[in-house]
């Protein structure tokens, strides 16, 4: 099953709620991912541009997009970035395929 990197930044209102009532958001996120036929592989709170990072499996891009749309619609996330991930073997196959292509450069 394809893997995805999900990076989220919470709204100030979400942080206000979570600091008053701390909770493990990975349980809620994991249940939605599972309802879509996916699997939460790992979840982290992060420092910097994004507040949370999740590695998840989804059946396909459409399902990953459904999750991202639902998470954004909930209103507690101000930014959500979804990045499809390739295994090393998939990347090697893509490199081999790319190396055999004739791609004309400009000029």
FIBAKE-949528 format. One record per residue (C-alpha): x, y, z; residue in three letters. Coordinates in Angstrom, 1 decimal, padded with zeros to 4 digits. Layout:
ATOM_X_Y_Z_ALA .
...
//
This chain:
ATOM_000.0_000.0_000.0_UNK .
ATOM_001.4_003.5_-000.8_UNK .
ATOM_002.9_005.6_002.0_UNK .
ATOM_002.3_009.3_002.5_UNK .
ATOM_003.9_012.0_004.6_UNK .
ATOM_001.3_014.2_006.2_UNK .
ATOM_002.4_017.5_007.7_UNK .
ATOM_-000.1_019.7_009.6_UNK .
ATOM_000.0_023.1_011.3_UNK .
ATOM_-002.7_023.7_013.9_UNK .
ATOM_-004.6_026.9_014.3_UNK .
ATOM_-004.1_029.0_017.4_UNK .
ATOM_-007.6_028.0_018.6_UNK .
ATOM_-006.7_024.3_018.3_UNK .
ATOM_-003.5_024.9_020.4_UNK .
ATOM_-005.6_026.8_023.0_UNK .
ATOM_-007.9_023.8_023.3_UNK .
ATOM_-005.2_021.2_023.4_UNK .
ATOM_-003.2_023.1_026.0_UNK .
ATOM_-006.2_023.3_028.2_UNK .
ATOM_-007.2_019.7_027.5_UNK .
ATOM_-004.2_017.7_026.3_UNK .
ATOM_-005.1_014.7_024.2_UNK .
ATOM_-003.3_012.2_022.0_UNK .
ATOM_-004.5_013.2_018.5_UNK .
ATOM_-002.9_010.2_016.9_UNK .
ATOM_-005.8_008.0_018.1_UNK .
ATOM_-008.4_010.2_016.3_UNK .
ATOM_-006.3_010.6_013.2_UNK .
ATOM_-005.6_006.8_013.2_UNK .
ATOM_-009.3_005.9_013.4_UNK .
ATOM_-010.1_008.1_010.4_UNK .
ATOM_-007.2_006.6_008.4_UNK .
ATOM_-008.4_003.1_009.2_UNK .
ATOM_-012.0_004.0_008.2_UNK .
ATOM_-010.6_004.8_004.8_UNK .
ATOM_-008.8_001.5_004.5_UNK .
ATOM_-005.4_002.8_005.5_UNK .
ATOM_-003.0_002.5_008.4_UNK .
ATOM_-001.3_005.0_010.6_UNK .
ATOM_002.4_004.0_010.7_UNK .
ATOM_003.7_006.7_013.0_UNK .
ATOM_002.8_010.1_014.4_UNK .
ATOM_004.9_012.9_015.9_UNK .
ATOM_004.6_016.3_017.2_UNK .
ATOM_007.2_018.5_015.6_UNK .
ATOM_008.8_021.9_016.0_UNK .
ATOM_009.0_024.4_013.2_UNK .
ATOM_006.8_025.1_010.3_UNK .
ATOM_004.5_022.1_011.0_UNK .
ATOM_003.1_021.0_014.3_UNK .
ATOM_002.4_017.4_013.5_UNK .
ATOM_003.9_014.8_011.2_UNK .
ATOM_002.2_011.5_010.3_UNK .
ATOM_003.4_008.6_008.1_UNK .
ATOM_000.4_006.7_006.9_UNK .
ATOM_-000.6_004.1_004.3_UNK .
ATOM_-003.6_004.8_002.1_UNK .
ATOM_-005.0_002.5_-000.7_UNK .
ATOM_-004.4_005.3_-003.3_UNK .
ATOM_-004.0_009.0_-004.0_UNK .
ATOM_-007.8_009.6_-004.1_UNK .
ATOM_-008.1_008.1_-000.5_UNK .
ATOM_-005.2_010.2_000.7_UNK .
ATOM_-006.9_013.3_-000.8_UNK .
ATOM_-010.1_012.4_001.0_UNK .
ATOM_-008.4_012.3_004.3_UNK .
ATOM_-006.6_015.6_003.7_UNK .
ATOM_-009.9_017.3_002.6_UNK .
ATOM_-011.7_016.0_005.7_UNK .
ATOM_-008.9_017.1_008.1_UNK .
ATOM_-008.8_020.5_006.5_UNK .
ATOM_-012.6_020.9_006.7_UNK .
ATOM_-012.6_020.2_010.4_UNK .
ATOM_-011.2_023.7_011.0_UNK .
ATOM_-008.4_022.9_013.5_UNK .
ATOM_-005.6_022.7_010.9_UNK .
ATOM_-004.4_025.9_009.2_UNK .
ATOM_-002.0_024.1_006.8_UNK .
ATOM_-001.9_020.5_005.7_UNK .
ATOM_000.7_019.1_003.3_UNK .
ATOM_000.4_015.6_001.8_UNK .
ATOM_003.4_014.1_000.1_UNK .
ATOM_003.4_010.7_-001.6_UNK .
ATOM_006.4_008.6_-000.6_UNK .
ATOM_008.4_006.0_-002.6_UNK .
ATOM_010.2_003.1_-001.2_UNK .
ATOM_013.9_002.8_-002.1_UNK .
ATOM_013.0_000.0_-004.6_UNK .
ATOM_010.3_002.2_-006.2_UNK .
ATOM_012.7_005.1_-006.5_UNK .
ATOM_015.4_002.8_-008.1_UNK .
ATOM_012.9_001.6_-010.6_UNK .
ATOM_011.8_005.2_-011.4_UNK .
ATOM_015.5_006.2_-011.8_UNK .
ATOM_016.1_003.3_-014.2_UNK .
ATOM_013.1_004.2_-016.2_UNK .
ATOM_014.0_007.9_-016.3_UNK .
ATOM_017.6_007.0_-017.4_UNK .
ATOM_016.2_005.3_-020.5_UNK .
ATOM_014.1_008.2_-021.7_UNK .
ATOM_015.2_010.6_-024.4_UNK .
ATOM_014.1_014.1_-023.1_UNK .
ATOM_015.0_017.0_-025.3_UNK .
ATOM_016.4_020.0_-023.5_UNK .
ATOM_015.4_023.6_-024.5_UNK .
ATOM_017.4_025.2_-027.3_UNK .
//
